[in-house]
Amino acid sequence: MDGRAIIRKVDQVTSPLTAEQSHFVGMLRSGEIPQVTNRLRKGEAMCCLGVMCESFRLQTGRGEWRGDQLFILGDDEFYGAPPEEVVRFFNPDGNLESYVDGIETNPFIGRVGREKQEASACNDELHLKFPEIADLFESAFQGILLEIESDED
């Protein structure tokens, strides 16, 4: 998709984001963080889930980056998806459905047809840019999975 997608928004009354969610979505929209694929972080660049970990770290003072790519929380290391605790921090109402693999969590933030799309797939496989991913997260935080369509013919 090369970062070119149409995200069909829905006309639905939604509640405002929490301060924590707004911080994270704002970081995605800021244009200040280079985007990387297939890992949480590489140098200064991050994937969308790496930005989530960094927003959590900045807001709570918990967690740290080790080396070029590992996010550390407690005694655990995370490479490709954030800790479940991080996702729960941004999901106080329980609206953000996730795929959980052990202690790592990959939230569903959109859909292509009937298939739910995890945040990592939107970042790594669909190659959506951070502002598009921010739109998806914003709706997913409210329990709405937006449709993602390619704009290519």
C-alpha positions as CSV (number, residue, x, y, z in Angstrom):
1,M,0.0,0.0,0.0
2,D,3.0,2.3,0.3
3,G,1.3,4.4,3.0
4,R,-1.5,5.4,0.7
5,A,-4.8,4.3,2.0
6,I,-8.3,5.5,2.4
7,I,-9.7,5.2,5.9
8,R,-13.4,5.4,5.9
9,K,-14.5,7.4,8.9
10,V,-17.9,6.9,10.4
11,D,-20.3,9.6,11.5
12,Q,-20.7,8.6,15.1
13,V,-20.8,10.6,18.3
14,T,-17.7,9.7,20.2
15,S,-16.4,10.7,23.6
16,P,-13.1,12.6,24.0
17,L,-9.9,10.8,24.4
18,T,-8.3,10.5,27.8
19,A,-5.3,12.7,28.5
20,E,-3.1,9.6,28.2
21,Q,-4.6,8.6,24.9
22,S,-4.3,12.2,23.6
23,H,-0.6,12.2,24.5
24,F,0.1,9.1,22.6
25,V,-2.0,10.1,19.5
26,G,-0.4,13.5,19.6
27,M,3.1,11.9,19.5
28,L,2.0,9.9,16.4
29,R,0.7,13.1,14.7
30,S,3.7,15.3,15.7
31,G,5.9,14.5,12.8
32,E,8.8,14.5,15.1
33,I,9.4,10.7,15.3
34,P,10.8,8.8,12.3
35,Q,8.9,5.6,11.5
36,V,10.4,2.2,11.4
37,T,9.0,-1.3,10.7
38,N,9.4,-4.7,12.2
39,R,10.6,-3.6,15.6
40,L,9.6,-1.2,18.4
41,R,12.6,1.1,17.9
42,K,15.7,1.5,15.9
43,G,17.8,4.5,16.9
44,E,15.5,7.5,17.1
45,A,12.9,5.8,14.8
46,M,10.0,3.8,16.2
47,C,7.0,1.8,15.0
48,C,3.6,2.9,16.2
49,L,3.8,0.4,19.2
50,G,7.2,1.8,20.0
51,V,5.6,5.3,20.2
52,M,3.0,3.8,22.5
53,C,5.8,2.4,24.8
54,E,7.6,5.8,24.7
55,S,4.4,7.7,25.6
56,F,3.8,5.3,28.5
57,R,7.4,5.8,29.7
58,L,7.1,9.6,29.4
59,Q,3.8,9.7,31.2
60,T,4.5,7.2,34.0
61,G,8.3,7.3,34.4
62,R,8.2,3.5,34.1
63,G,10.0,1.4,31.5
64,E,13.2,2.0,29.7
65,W,14.9,1.4,26.4
66,R,17.9,-0.9,26.3
67,G,20.2,-0.7,23.3
68,D,18.7,0.0,20.0
69,Q,15.4,-1.9,20.2
70,L,14.3,-3.5,23.5
71,F,11.7,-1.9,25.8
72,I,12.2,-3.1,29.4
73,L,9.4,-3.1,31.9
74,G,10.2,-4.8,35.2
75,D,12.2,-8.0,34.5
76,D,10.8,-8.4,31.0
77,E,12.1,-7.4,27.6
78,F,9.9,-6.5,24.6
79,Y,11.0,-6.4,21.0
80,G,8.0,-6.5,18.7
81,A,5.0,-5.6,20.8
82,P,4.4,-3.7,24.0
83,P,3.7,-5.2,27.4
84,E,0.0,-5.8,28.2
85,E,0.3,-3.3,31.0
86,V,1.2,-0.6,28.5
87,V,-1.8,-1.3,26.3
88,R,-4.1,-1.4,29.4
89,F,-2.7,2.0,30.4
90,F,-4.2,3.5,27.3
91,N,-7.4,1.4,27.4
92,P,-9.2,2.3,30.7
93,D,-12.7,1.6,29.3
94,G,-11.7,-1.7,27.8
95,N,-12.7,-0.7,24.3
96,L,-9.4,-1.6,22.6
97,E,-9.5,-5.2,21.7
98,S,-6.1,-6.9,21.4
99,Y,-4.3,-10.0,20.4
100,V,-2.3,-11.2,23.4
101,D,0.8,-13.5,23.0
102,G,2.0,-14.3,26.4
103,I,2.7,-10.9,28.0
104,E,3.0,-9.0,24.7
105,T,-0.1,-7.2,23.3
106,N,-0.9,-6.1,19.8
107,P,-4.1,-4.0,19.6
108,F,-6.6,-4.3,16.7
109,I,-7.0,-0.8,15.3
110,G,-8.7,-1.2,12.0
111,R,-10.1,-3.7,9.5
112,V,-9.8,-4.7,5.9
113,G,-13.1,-6.2,4.9
114,R,-14.0,-8.5,7.8
115,E,-10.4,-9.1,8.9
116,K,-9.2,-7.1,11.9
117,Q,-5.9,-5.5,11.6
118,E,-3.4,-5.3,14.4
119,A,-1.4,-2.1,14.9
120,S,1.8,-3.9,13.9
121,A,0.2,-5.0,10.6
122,C,-0.9,-1.4,9.9
123,N,2.6,-0.2,10.5
124,D,4.7,-3.0,9.0
125,E,2.6,-4.7,6.3
126,L,0.1,-2.0,5.1
127,H,2.8,0.7,5.5
128,L,0.4,3.3,6.9
129,K,2.0,6.5,8.1
130,F,1.7,7.7,11.7
131,P,-1.1,10.2,11.0
132,E,-3.2,7.5,9.5
133,I,-2.4,5.1,12.4
134,A,-3.3,7.9,14.8
135,D,-6.8,8.1,13.2
136,L,-7.2,4.4,13.6
137,F,-6.1,4.4,17.2
138,E,-8.3,7.3,18.0
139,S,-11.4,5.4,16.8
140,A,-10.2,2.0,18.2
141,F,-9.9,3.6,21.7
142,Q,-13.7,4.2,21.4
143,G,-14.4,0.7,20.2
144,I,-14.7,1.5,16.5
145,L,-12.6,-0.3,13.9
146,L,-12.4,1.8,10.8
147,E,-12.2,0.3,7.3
148,I,-8.9,0.6,5.6
149,E,-8.9,0.5,1.7
150,S,-6.1,0.8,-0.7
151,D,-6.4,3.9,-3.0
152,E,-4.6,2.0,-5.7
153,D,-6.6,0.8,-8.7
